Amino acid sequence: MEVHPPDHPIMTWKQFLVHMSTICLGLLIALALEQSVEAIHHRHQRHQLEEDLRAESVYNLRIATTNMQYLDWLARAGIAQVLELHRAEAERRLPVYLTPPARPVPVFIRPSSAVWAVAQTSGTLNLIPREEAERYSHVYLAMEMLYQQIDRINQATTERTTALIPASSDPLAIGMPGGMDTGYDLDRLNDEERSKFRLAISHTIETARILEVQDINLYGLLWGTLHGDSDQQNSWNGLEVRTAFAQGGIAAILAKYPIP
């Protein structure tokens, strides 16, 4: 904005006051317009951020249900194999490799935190109410804790695969599509190799169950945050989701806590 000098000399106080009032009024109008535009822009940014956070949370709810199924499958398959190893030892016979049932989902999927990361970097988190930002911060903190377990589950499954290499009729098929859980003969393992296999499976079961609990708690936290629940209520939500999963799996969770 430019302020121009008067067209003619100011000779009286009245002329001076009129001129200054005109300048001040113009400046106030300009500032008001600027603030109004900025407020509208911030309001749009806030609504967009809230929509993006909600969309990312709904996406992560779907990912959580998928991961629960995968982890439960992984743990159950491991438990069945460990029980077979114990039975074989008690019956003084060689153990049999139990081919796991078909996977309900391909792999564990990492939940998304892209919207939250961009909001932190850009500073747009300041645009949403403090209570809402705190609720979401708890969600993404739980997600960070879950991320720390992903490397552990990958390491555990790698140990299991490595322990089975001596038992494979076709070592080149290990890790290939369709070859991960086929063609193993535990008769090929000596006592030390069989012990490593048992330990690797136990590690896989333990890690899968730990990650499963974190995934279930994340689902309850996500669901509660989307519905504006308090931290105390979200803790209860996590417990309720865990109970529902134990009683009826994913279907029971979705019946009580449906994805929006």
NUBADREN-281148 format. One record per atom (N, C-alpha, C, O): x, y, z; residue in one letter. Coordinates in steps of 0.05 Angstrom, whole numbers, plus 5000, padded with zeros to 4 digits. Atoms other than C-alpha are relative to their C-alpha. Example, Ala and Ser with C-alpha at 12.3 -4.5 7.8 and 13.67 -1.06 7.14 Angstrom:
2
501849765000a/524649105156a/501850245000a/503950245013a/498449764999s/527349795143s/498550225014s/499550445018s/
This chain:
260
501749765000m/500050005000m/501850255000m/503850265015m/498449755002e/502650694981e/498450235013e/496050255010e/501149764988v/501351345020v/501050244985v/503450294986v/499249775016h/501451954975h/499950265016h/498150295034h/500149744987p/502952664999p/497550154990p/496450094969p/502349855008p/497153164997p/500550164975p/502850244969p/499749855025d/495753524931d/500650305004d/501650434986d/499549724995h/496154204964h/501150035029h/500649855045h/498849964973p/499754485026p/497850005022p/495650105018p/501850004977i/496454365093i/500450255016i/502650315026i/499849744988m/494955035123m/498850015028m/499650195044m/501449994975t/490554875183t/500149735014t/500649535001t/500250254985w/489954355238w/497849824990w/498049584990w/502250165011k/483354145209k/500849854976k/500149614973k/499150145025q/486453985142q/501949785008q/501949564996q/498050204991f/492053615178f/498549755011f/499149525004f/501450224988l/487153195219l/498449844979l/498249604981l/501550135021v/482753045158v/501949824984v/501349594977v/498050165016h/488952815119h/501049765015h/501149545004h/499050224984m/491652385176m/497849795004m/498349555004m/502250194996s/484752085188s/499649834975s/499049594977s/500350155026t/484351895115t/502149794997t/501549564989t/497850195001i/491151565118i/499549775019i/499849535012i/500450214980c/489551185182c/497749824992c/497949584996c/502350165008l/482850965156l/500849814977l/500049584977l/499150175023g/486050705092g/501749775010g/501549545001g/498350214989l/491350335131l/498449795015l/498949555013l/501650194985l/486150025177l/498449824982l/498149584987l/501550165020i/481949795118i/501849794987i/501149564984i/498150185013a/488149495084a/500849775019a/500849545011a/499350204980l/490249135148l/497749815005l/498149575008l/502450174995a/483148875160a/499649814977a/499049574981a/500350175023l/482748615089l/502249785000l/501649554994l/497750195000e/489648285096e/499549785021e/499949545016e/500550204979q/487747955162q/497649824993q/497649595000q/502350165008s/481047725134s/500849794980s/500049564983s/499050195020v/484447395075v/501649785013v/501349555007v/498350204985e/489547065121e/498349825017e/498949585018e/501850174984a/484046825168a/498549804984a/498249574992a/501450195018i/480146525110i/501949784991i/501249554989i/498050195009h/486546195086h/500649795022h/500849555017h/499450184977h/488145905155h/497649825006h/498049585013h/502450174996r/480945665162r/499949784980r/499349554987r/499950215021h/481545305096h/502249795006h/501749555003h/497850184993q/488245005118q/499249815023q/499849585023q/500950164977r/485244775184r/498149784992r/498449554999r/501950205009h/479344435151h/501349784983h/500649554985h/498650205017q/483944105100q/501649815017q/501749575012q/498450174982l/488543855155l/498349815015l/499049575018l/501750184985e/482843575196e/498949784982e/498649554991e/501050205019e/480043225134e/502249804994e/501749564992e/497850185007d/486942945117d/500749815024d/501249575020d/499550164976l/488142705189l/497849785003l/498449555010l/502250194998r/481342375189r/500249784979r/499949544985r/499750205022a/482542035122a/502349815006a/502049575001a/497750174993e/489341785145e/499349815022e/500249585023e/500850174978s/486241515209s/498249784991s/498449555000s/501850215010v/480741145172v/501649794984v/501249554986v/498250185014y/486040855126y/501649825019y/501849585014y/498550154981n/490140635186n/498249805015n/499249595024n/501950204988l/483940305217l/499849754982l/499949534992l/500250225019r/483339875155r/502649845000r/502649595000r/497450134999i/490839725157i/500249835026i/501349615026i/499850134974a/490239535231a/498549734999a/499549535009a/501550255002t/484839015216t/501549794983t/501549554989t/498450185017t/489138725161t/502349885015t/502949645014t/497650094986n/495238685205n/499349815023n/500849625029n/500950184979m/491338365262m/499749714989m/500549525002m/500550265012q/489337795216q/502749874993q/503149634998q/497450115007y/496537705191y/501549905025y/502649685025y/498550074976l/499537705261l/498849765014l/500249595025l/501350234988d/494337225288d/500649754985d/501149544997d/499350235016w/495636755230w/502949915005w/503449675008w/497250064996l/503136795241l/500449875027l/501949675029l/499750114973a/502536655316a/498749725002a/499949545013a/501450264999r/497536085307r/501649784985r/501749554994r/498550195015a/501735745254a/502549925016a/503349685016a/497750064984g/507835795299g/499449825024g/500849645031g/500850164976i/504135515360i/499449714991i/500249535005i/500550275010a/501734915319a/502649854995a/502849615002a/497550145005q/508834765298q/501549945025q/502749725028q/498750054975v/511634835368v/498749765014v/500149605026v/501450234988l/506334355394l/500849744987l/501149535000l/499250255015e/508233855340e/502949925009e/503449695011e/497350074991l/515533905361l/500049885028l/501549695034l/500250114973h/513633775434h/498849724999h/499849545013h/501350275002r/509133185415r/502049804989r/502249574999r/498050185012a/514632885372a/502149925021a/503049695022a/498050054980e/519632945429e/498849815022e/500249635031e/501250174979a/514732625479a/499549724989a/499849535004a/500550275013e/513132055430e/502549884989e/502349674977e/497450115009r/520431955413r/500049944970r/500749724961r/500050035029r/519532065339r/501050264987r/501350465001r/499149775014l/521932555287l/497650194995l/495450094987l/502249825004p/517633185281p/499350034970p/501049984953p/501049955027v/513533355219v/499750304997v/498850445015v/500449725005y/513634035187y/497150054992y/496049914974y/502849945006l/506534325187l/499950254982l/500650474990l/500449785019t/505134745126t/497850195010t/495650105014t/502049814990p/501535375151p/497650024981p/498049994957p/502349955017p/494535495125p/500450254983p/502250404988p/499849775018a/493536005069a/499950265016a/498350295035a/499949754987r/495136705091r/497450164996r/496450164973r/502449845004p/489037145104p/500650264984p/498950364970p/499149765014v/492937745078v/503049954993v/504349795006v/497250055009p/499737785042p/502150055021p/503749865027p/497949934982v/504138145092v/499150215020v/496950315018v/500649784981f/504338625151f/500550274985f/502550304972f/499849745014i/503239335126i/500550225021i/499250245042i/499349784982r/506339945159r/497950224999r/497250314977r/502049785000p/501040455181p/501250264990p/503750304991p/499149745012s/501441145149s/500150225021s/498350255037s/499749764982s/503941765186s/500850244984s/501850444994s/499049785018a/505242215125a/498650265007a/500050475007a/501449754995v/499842735141v/501050135026v/501550375026v/499149894974w/502142815213w/502950114997w/503550325008w/497349915003a/509442875192a/500150264985a/501650444992a/500049755015v/507943415140v/498950225017v/499950455016v/501249794983a/503543795190a/502050105021a/502150345027a/497949914981q/509243795241q/502150174986q/503050374998q/497949865014t/514244025189t/499150284991t/500650474993t/501149745011s/509844575160s/499050195022s/498650425016s/501149834979g/507344825227g/497050045000g/496050205016g/502949975002t/500044745208t/498549875024t/496149915026t/501350124976l/498644345272l/498950225018l/497050175033l/500949784983n/497945025307n/497250104992n/495950255007n/502649915010l/491545135266l/497749855012l/495449955013l/502250164989i/487444585299i/500050045031i/502150105042i/500249964970p/484944615372p/502149825014p/502749605005p/497950144985r/490044395424r/499149725008r/500749545007r/501050274990e/485643825451e/500049804977e/500749574980e/500150185023e/484843535381e/502949924992e/503449694986e/497250065007a/492343595367a/501249805020a/502749625012a/498950194979e/493943235433e/498949724995e/500449534998e/501150265005r/489242665416r/501449864977r/502149634979r/498650115023y/492542565349y/502949945007y/504049744997y/497250054993s/499442615380s/500349745015s/502349605012s/500050264986h/497742025425h/499849774980h/501049564984h/500350215021v/495641625363v/502749954987v/503549724984v/497550035015y/502141755327y/502449925018y/504349805008y/498050114982l/506341625389l/499749705002l/501749555002l/500550294999a/503040935394a/500949874974a/501949654974a/499250115026m/504540845320m/503149984999m/504249794988m/497150015000e/511941005331e/500949765016e/502949635009e/499350244984m/512140465385m/499649754984m/501149564987m/500650235016l/509039985337l/502249974978l/503049744972l/497950015020y/514240165284y/502549865010y/503849714996y/497650124988q/519739945332q/499849705000q/501949565001q/500350294999q/516839245333q/500149874972q/500549634969q/500150115027i/516539165257i/502749874993i/502749654981i/497450125005d/524039045252d/500349745015d/501649555005d/499850254985r/523438515306r/498549784987r/499449554986r/501650215013i/517938135270i/501449914974i/501449684967i/498550075024n/522038165205n/502449835007n/503049644992n/497750154991q/528137915242q/499249725008q/500649525002q/500950274990a/524137345274a/499349824977a/500049594977a/500850175023t/521137105208t/502549934983t/502649714971t/497650075014t/528037145176t/501549785014t/502649605001t/498750224985e/530936715232e/498649734995e/499949534991e/501650255005r/525336205220r/500749894973r/501249654970r/499350095028t/526836185145t/502849894999t/503349694985t/497250095001t/534336125156t/500349735014t/501849565004t/499850264986a/533335555206a/498949774983a/499749544988a/501250215016l/529335175154l/501649944975l/501049754960l/498550045024i/534535225099i/501149714998i/500949584977i/499150285002p/537734545117p/497849804996p/498349574987p/502250195003a/530834225116a/498650024973a/496749874968a/501449965026s/528934475047s/501049804979s/503449754976s/499350175022s/528733994989s/500950164976s/502350064958s/499249825021d/529834584944d/500750285012d/499050455012d/499349754987p/533735144979p/499650254983p/499150474994p/500449775017l/533035594918l/497250105000l/496750334992l/502949925000a/525435604928a/499450175025a/497250295026a/500549854975i/526135934997i/499850304994i/501650414981i/500449725004g/523336634995g/498750064973g/498050294968g/501449955025m/520336544926m/497049965003m/496149825022m/502950034998p/512736604915p/499249714998p/499949574979p/500950284999g/509535944934g/502149815011g/501449585016g/497950184991g/516135664959g/500850045029g/502449905040g/499349934973m/516435975028m/499449785020m/501049735038m/500950204981d/512635425064d/499549734988d/497749594996d/500450265013t/513334825019t/502749864998t/504849994997t/497650165006g/518334265011g/501949975023g/504349935018g/498250034977y/521134225082y/499749725012y/497549625015y/499950264987d/523233575114d/501750025025d/504250055023d/498549954975l/525133645187l/501849765007l/503549795025l/498250234996d/528532955184d/502950094992d/504849975002d/497449925009r/534233325150r/501650165021r/504050205019r/498849834979l/535633745213l/501349825021l/500149625030l/498850134976n/540433515267n/498950135025n/497350315024n/501149904975d/539033645340d/500550305004d/498750455012d/499449714997e/542534325340e/498350174982e/497350384990e/501649855020e/538934555277e/497050005008e/495650195004e/502850014991r/532234315305r/499650195024r/497450315026r/500249824977s/533534705369s/499950294990s/498450455001s/500149735011k/534935335328k/497350064987k/496250284990k/502749975012f/528435225290f/497950055021f/496250225018f/501949964978r/524535155355r/500250285012r/498250415017r/499649744989l/527635785382l/499050234982l/497950424991l/500949805020a/526236175318a/497050025000a/495950244997a/502949995000i/518935975319i/499050135026i/497150295025i/500949884974s/518236165393s/500450304999s/498750455008s/499549725003h/521336835377h/497950134982h/496950354988h/502049905018t/516436925320t/497350035014t/495950235010t/502550004985i/510436755364i/499950245019i/498050395020i/499949794980e/512537225419e/499850284988e/498350454997e/500049745013t/513937815372t/497350064987t/496450284987t/502549965014a/507537705333a/497850085020a/496150255015a/502049944980r/503337715397r/500450285011r/498450435016r/499549734990i/506738345423i/499150214980i/497850414987i/500749815021l/505738705357l/496949994996l/495750204990l/502950025003e/498538445354e/498650175021e/496650315015e/501149844978v/496938755422v/500250304994v/498450454998v/499649715006q/499939425400q/498250084977q/497250304977q/501749945023d/495939385335d/497150035009d/495650205000d/502749994989i/489539255373i/499650265016i/497550395013i/500249754984n/490839835421n/500050244981n/498550444986n/500049785019l/492340285361l/497250034987l/496350254983l/502749995012y/485540095331y/498150155019y/496750335011y/501849874981g/481940295395g/500650305003g/498850465006g/499249724997l/485940945400l/499150164975l/498250384978l/500849865025l/484641125327l/496950045000l/496050264993l/502949985001w/477240975333w/499050215020w/497250375013w/500849804980g/476541385397g/500750284992g/499150464997g/499149745008t/480441965369t/498150114978t/497450354979t/501849915021l/475941995308l/497250085011l/495850244999l/502549944988h/469942015354h/500250205024h/498250245038h/499749804979g/472842535402g/500149905028g/499550055047g/499950124973d/473842065461d/502450115016d/504450195004d/497849924983s/478242255520s/502149785002s/501749564993s/497950204997d/484841905536d/499149775017d/499749535012d/501050214983q/481441515592q/498149824985q/498349574988q/501950165016q/475941285545q/501549844979q/500749614973q/498550155021n/481041095492n/501449765012n/501749564999n/498850234986s/484540645543s/498049775002s/498649544998s/502150204998w/477940295554w/499349894972w/498849654969w/500550095027n/476840265479n/502049784992n/501249584980n/497950205007g/483439885470g/499449735014g/499749525001g/500650254986l/481439375523l/497549874988l/497549624985l/502450115013e/474539285491e/500649884973e/499549674966e/499350105027v/477539195422v/501549735003v/501049544988v/498550254995r/482338665450r/498149785008r/498449554998r/502050204992t/476538295483t/498449914977t/497949674973t/501650085023a/472438315420a/501549834980a/500549644969a/498350165018f/478238055378f/500449725010f/500349524995f/499650274988a/479437475427a/497449844997a/497649594995a/502550155000q/472037295425q/499049934971q/497949724966q/501250045027g/470337375351g/501750104977g/500650134955g/498349915022g/476237635311g/499250274989g/497950435003g/500549745013i/475738215263i/497050064998i/496250295002i/502949955003a/468238125253a/498850115026a/497150295025a/501049904974a/466938235328a/500950295004a/499450455016a/499149734997i/471238865327i/498350194983i/497450404993i/501449835018l/467739155267l/497050035008l/495850245002l/502849984991a/460939005297a/499750205022a/497750355023a/500149824978k/462439405359k/501350274994k/500350485003k/498649765006y/467339915332y/500450014969y/502749984959y/499850005029p/465839985257p/501750234990p/501950445002p/498349805013i/470440365211i/498250214988i/496350154973i/501849795010p/467241045195p/500050004969p/498750174957p/
